[in-house]
Amino acid sequence: MWGDMFGRLPSGLIFTCTLLSFLIPYTIFKVNQFIHKHADPPWKKGED
């Protein structure tokens, strides 16, 4: 029974790549927001 259930699951590499395909863009997005929040000049912050 357990062999059937685990035999149908994708390999660990697929799980790792799936996780990284979410984490890498999300991390870049959050870093970009942080940089814009702290480094944009005052005249540009008013456009939000």
Buried (B, 14 or more C-beta within 10 A) or exposed (E): EEEEEEEEEEEEEEEEEEEEEEEEEEEEEEEEEEEEEEEEEEEEEEEE
